[in-house]
Amino acid sequence: MFQPMKKLAMIGCEGIGSVHLEHFLQFKDIVELAGFCDLVPEKAQNFCDIAGSGKAYKDFKAMYDEVKPDMVFICVPPFAHGEIELETIRRGIHFFVEKPLALTAEMARDIAAKVKEAGIIAAAGFQCRYSNLVEPTKQFIAENSVILVEASRITGMPELAWWHNKSKSGGMLLESTIHQLDIIRYLFDEPETVTTMGASGWVNKENSDVDELTTTMIRFRNGALGMLSSGCYATEGASFDSNITFSARDKRAIHRIIESLEIHEKEDFTPGEVAYFVTKGDGGLSKSAKITSYKQEGDAGLACDRTFIEAVVHGDSSKIRSPYDDALKTHLFALACNESLATGQTVKVTYE
Ligand SMILES: NC(=O)c1ccc[n+]([C@@H]2O[C@H](COP(=O)([O-])OP(=O)(O)OC[C@H]3O[C@@H](n4cnc5c(N)ncnc54)[C@H](O)[C@@H]3O)[C@@H](O)[C@H]2O)c1
């Protein structure tokens, strides 16, 4: 029997929305690009033009009334979450939402509870979970007792007015470095406590109150410790950084999100021998280390979007790697860091 194609809509037609749109152009076999909404109508119209289908809207409720989408991609900034999701759930529309889920724990918890009640499919934009580097890193962690996790995300300040305002973006940890927090949770372990310090004074961007650098100490539930640096102070790509190093006693894995994985180990390891291959006396990397390298293959974001859309089309969410209720935990992890930053206290991370 003929089944009409499921209808997809989008709210927020700018930065990340355009990345999703590029993906959707490859999904016309399974979904109809039916509606685009942005507070700036020209942006929504531009997306319709690129899609070659759909109607542009300024008000997402009017779009829902007319288009009656089966699913929606919510690609709005952190401060704009809440009403959109609650109305989407009320109407039984499946949704994919960009990180961070909201600015507060209360809002994200409320949405998660209502998603569960309504029985709809809801996923979050943690596309890094779909990278081919995930499996070998997971294997490394399963086969080795990891003691220390060191992560960093050092960038420049994005040119987005709302990003510089903590009350709109939540600051860099919640807005951006949440990808690192998410991958650490997804691959390694849940955090027990966090202690975060912040500093500023290098960029001094007008009207910005985000911390230019934060460092966070993490105690994991399995007893390991972690260290995370998150900075937007860098002016040059040469001083950018992004990596997560998982260190065991005799080897370590350097996971660069959606880029590469390197496993450093001793070339001819003899059990019981003193392992000296990671650093030499001068702090340099020993030449005797054997390095196994993996490269990112394919587009993790494309896989992430396709997985959500197929879940809605087939009514089976089992392949989604970042369901809303799990993304909520990453959200609470980031908010605990922000609370520690604000209070100067160590904060227990609780998901209940
Ligand atoms: N998953 C990722 O790797 C990734 C990458 C970039 C951005 N993001 C996330 O996506 C979100 C959006 O970031 P961006 O860079 O696209 O921002 P942006 O400012 O470039 O685009 C947001 C768009 O949403 C529109 N908008 C805001 N409120 C709206 C509303 N109520 N109804 C309709 N439209 C509305 C704005 O007019 C704007 O066009 C952020 O939370 C960001 O963290 C995720």
The ligand as a MOL file (V3000), in Angstrom:
LIG
                    3D

  0  0  0     0  0            999 V3000
M  V30 BEGIN CTAB
M  V30 COUNTS 44 48 0 0 0
M  V30 BEGIN ATOM
M  V30 1 N 26.2590 19.7470 17.2260 0
M  V30 2 C 27.1840 20.6400 16.8970 0
M  V30 3 O 28.3440 20.3200 16.6500 0
M  V30 4 C 26.8100 22.0920 16.8310 0
M  V30 5 C 27.5780 22.9610 16.0420 0
M  V30 6 C 27.2000 24.3130 16.0060 0
M  V30 7 C 26.1250 24.7540 16.7520 0
M  V30 8 N 25.4320 23.8720 17.5390 0 CHG=1
M  V30 9 C 24.3380 24.3260 18.4130 0
M  V30 10 O 23.2400 24.7700 17.6440 0
M  V30 11 C 22.5960 25.8350 18.3310 0
M  V30 12 C 22.4370 26.9950 17.3460 0
M  V30 13 O 23.7230 27.4620 16.9960 0
M  V30 14 P 23.9640 28.2400 15.6310 0
M  V30 15 O 25.4280 28.4260 15.5240 0
M  V30 16 O 23.2440 27.5790 14.5170 0 CHG=-1
M  V30 17 O 23.2440 29.6330 15.9760 0
M  V30 18 P 22.8220 30.7860 14.9500 0
M  V30 19 O 22.6370 32.0030 15.7700 0
M  V30 20 O 23.7540 30.7950 13.7990 0
M  V30 21 O 21.4040 30.2750 14.3860 0
M  V30 22 C 20.2680 30.1740 15.1800 0
M  V30 23 C 19.0510 30.5640 14.3670 0
M  V30 24 O 17.8900 30.3020 15.1700 0
M  V30 25 C 16.9520 31.3520 14.9430 0
M  V30 26 N 16.0120 31.3860 16.0730 0
M  V30 27 C 16.2610 31.7330 17.3590 0
M  V30 28 N 15.1380 31.6120 18.1030 0
M  V30 29 C 14.1800 31.1470 17.2690 0
M  V30 30 C 12.7910 30.8300 17.4450 0
M  V30 31 N 12.1900 30.9440 18.6310 0
M  V30 32 N 12.0870 30.4280 16.3660 0
M  V30 33 C 12.6810 30.3150 15.1590 0
M  V30 34 N 13.9880 30.6070 14.9310 0
M  V30 35 C 14.7170 31.0150 15.9790 0
M  V30 36 C 17.8120 32.5920 14.8010 0
M  V30 37 O 17.1310 33.6340 14.1280 0
M  V30 38 C 18.9920 32.0520 14.0050 0
M  V30 39 O 18.8000 32.1930 12.6140 0
M  V30 40 C 23.4570 26.1820 19.5320 0
M  V30 41 O 22.8960 25.6500 20.6970 0
M  V30 42 C 24.7750 25.5140 19.2480 0
M  V30 43 O 25.4540 25.0390 20.3800 0
M  V30 44 C 25.7390 22.5590 17.5600 0
M  V30 END ATOM
M  V30 BEGIN BOND
M  V30 1 1 1 2
M  V30 2 2 2 3
M  V30 3 1 2 4
M  V30 4 1 4 5
M  V30 5 2 4 44
M  V30 6 2 5 6
M  V30 7 1 6 7
M  V30 8 2 7 8
M  V30 9 1 8 9
M  V30 10 1 8 44
M  V30 11 1 9 10
M  V30 12 1 9 42
M  V30 13 1 10 11
M  V30 14 1 11 12
M  V30 15 1 11 40
M  V30 16 1 12 13
M  V30 17 1 13 14
M  V30 18 2 14 15
M  V30 19 1 14 16
M  V30 20 1 14 17
M  V30 21 1 17 18
M  V30 22 2 18 19
M  V30 23 1 18 20
M  V30 24 1 18 21
M  V30 25 1 21 22
M  V30 26 1 22 23
M  V30 27 1 23 24
M  V30 28 1 23 38
M  V30 29 1 24 25
M  V30 30 1 25 26
M  V30 31 1 25 36
M  V30 32 1 26 27
M  V30 33 1 26 35
M  V30 34 2 27 28
M  V30 35 1 28 29
M  V30 36 1 29 30
M  V30 37 2 29 35
M  V30 38 1 30 31
M  V30 39 2 30 32
M  V30 40 1 32 33
M  V30 41 2 33 34
M  V30 42 1 34 35
M  V30 43 1 36 37
M  V30 44 1 36 38
M  V30 45 1 38 39
M  V30 46 1 40 41
M  V30 47 1 40 42
M  V30 48 1 42 43
M  V30 END BOND
M  V30 END CTAB
M  END
